[in-house]
């Protein structure tokens, strides 16, 4: 390790600090490895700390079968991980719903995460390590801003979310690539990473460079700071929402008067949570604002349709009735 460049030392220290903080000796961690630069770098970084931290690592490579060479790439990735010293380098082939209403990217992600959770449970892993970087975070913030995101959404990816851990979320993608080059590692350069049919690729290849050119500043770092600040605000507001939810919502019904006592940010969060709990399907911001108007504007009587439910208002109370045509 003595010949590593400063940026590579920084990346290793970032991973060490993260794992020292969140893991304990004897933990078993599963690394999600696509075979690309980021996940191969994370794998090498984590394994270089294995003895120091007393942590056991396994890996899982998910073959989405979306590319002609995917099976070959998976086999190559397993061999490279074996060379790193990983004996428990698993792989699995999944089926992706090519006709998903959410799009191919989302369908592949859903299949991948399900496979990771299944393997983690099977081997008794304490957490799953994901190789999302600072650049991934910035792309996610931009995508969510374009969708009219709430503070929760702008907070984007969290370093820890349940058993999903992101040790390199504060590390630039270029730094990880440099690290892999420093240690002589090899990765697969997936053509999908440059396929401009995918929105995220266009954000990465077109929008972010344009923002850098127009604004003349490092927008990746700025957007990531926005995510961190949004997370701080969102966490605080969510604590208040937890405290107020049962006061406003009882037996699955919303007390409109008690809802109106709350700050607007808390009103919206309570209704988002309520719509989720009553099983409304794929509702969006416009539905939540409509429900808020129904609850807070006395002249509105309803009923109001949202996806999967009909919201009825009676005696200052909102209740939901499931519908089949929402």
PESUL-V551379 format. One record per backbone hydrogen bond with DSSP energy under -0.5 kcal/mol. NH is the residue of the N-H (numbers start at 1). CO is the residue of the C=O. Records with the same first field share a line. If there is no record, write none. Layout:
NH->CO ; CO
This chain:
4->1
9->5
10->6
11->7
12->8
13->9
14->10
15->11
16->12
17->13
18->14
19->15
20->16
21->17
22->18
23->19
26->54
27->24
29->27 ; 56
30->127
31->29 ; 58
32->129
33->31 ; 60
34->32
40->36
41->37
42->38
43->39
44->40
45->41
46->42
47->43
48->44
49->45 ; 46
50->47
53->49
54->50
55->50
56->27
58->29
59->88
60->31
61->90
62->60
63->61 ; 92
64->62
70->67
73->69
74->70
75->71
76->72
77->73
78->74
79->75
80->76
81->77
82->78
83->79
84->80
85->81 ; 82
86->81
87->85
89->87
90->59 ; 88
92->61
94->63
96->94
98->96
100->97
103->100
107->103
108->104
109->105
110->106
111->107
112->108
113->109
114->110
115->111
116->112
117->113
118->114
119->115
120->116
121->117
122->118
123->119
124->120
125->120
126->28
127->28
128->163
129->30
130->128 ; 165
134->171
137->133
138->134
139->135
140->136
141->137
142->138
143->139
144->140
145->141
146->142
147->143 ; 144
148->145
149->144
154->150
155->151
156->153
161->164
164->161
165->128 ; 163
166->159
168->130
169->166
171->168
176->172
177->173
178->174
179->175
180->176
181->177
182->178
183->179
184->181
185->180
188->35
190->188
193->190
194->191
195->192
196->194
198->195
202->198
203->199
204->200
205->201
206->202
207->202
208->203
210->206
211->207
212->208
213->209
214->210
215->211
216->212
219->217
222->218
223->219
224->220
225->221
226->222
227->223
228->224
229->225
230->226
231->227
232->228
233->229
234->230
235->231
236->232
237->233
238->234
239->235
240->236
241->237
242->238
243->239
244->240
245->241
246->242
248->244
249->245
250->248 ; 253
253->250
254->318
255->248 ; 253
256->254 ; 316
257->316
259->255
260->256
261->257 ; 258
262->259
266->263
267->263
268->264
269->265
270->266
271->267
272->268
273->269
274->270
275->271
276->272
277->273
278->274
279->276
280->275
281->307
282->280
287->284
288->284
289->285
290->286
291->287
292->288
293->289
294->290
295->291
296->292
297->293
298->296
300->297
303->311
304->311
306->309
309->306
310->321
311->304
312->310 ; 319
313->301
314->317
317->314
318->254
319->312
321->310
323->308
